[in-house]
Amino acid sequence: MSGGNGGAAAACFTCHGLEGEGDGEVSPRLAGLDPGYLHRQLDDYANGRREHEAMRTIALRLPEEDRRKVSAFYASLPAPAGPEAPPNLDGKRLYRVGDPARGLAACASCHGAAGEGDAANPPLAGQPAAYLENQLAAWRKGTRNNDPLGQMRAISRRLSNVEARAVSAYASALRRRPPQGREASPAARRADPRNDASAPPPHGSGP
């Protein structure tokens, strides 16, 4: 709440809300996310695998113990339940079925039928649609490189801008169920080189 060593301007709630609910636009909800996943994202902002000037500055000011505490705090907050997904046939098809002809796996196969996430993938339900769309763009451009095996990078590059917006809107509006399984990014495995980020894309590749 105070921003710690970063000062009041760096307080998490100024962008992510008093209850970790996000701003409904480009700042994601943090409430109820897996603590290991949150911790890994702070690490990746600090090491540059996720490019975001403000978050990099904040993450670099947080020592390891504070990153752990912040992650545990937001993970402990209840996540708000989203409304039923509105009619969105293109988004629904991509989310639930994908497009095998283009090598597009269904989003539900990793993120859950209700957008609840699982042991290794974050929930999408209740996240702002604009935030989800921005993350797809970041993977496409290579400014986010912390997806195992480059799966999100490959998927994002097979989606048109219209499709990315449609599937983001559909996922955002799903009703959330509690995730099942173990912690997504246990502390003992976060530094494992086998879990390293995707290599940066070759120069000039992709749309």
SULUR-V513220 format. One record per run of one state. SS is the DSSP state (a for helix, b for strand, c for the rest). FROM is the first residue (numbers start at 1). LEN is the number of residues. If there is no record, write none. Layout:
ss->{SS:SS}
from->{FROM:FROM}
len->{LEN:LEN}
This chain:
ss->{c:a:c:a:c:a:c:a:c:b:c:a:c:a:c:a:c:b:a:c:b:c:a:c:a:c:b:c:a:c:a:c:a:c:a:c}
from->{1:4:7:8:11:13:17:35:48:50:51:53:62:64:77:89:97:99:100:103:104:105:108:112:129:142:144:145:148:159:161:173:187:191:193:196}
len->{3:3:1:3:2:4:18:13:2:1:2:9:2:13:12:8:2:1:3:1:1:3:4:17:13:2:1:3:11:2:12:14:4:2:3:12}
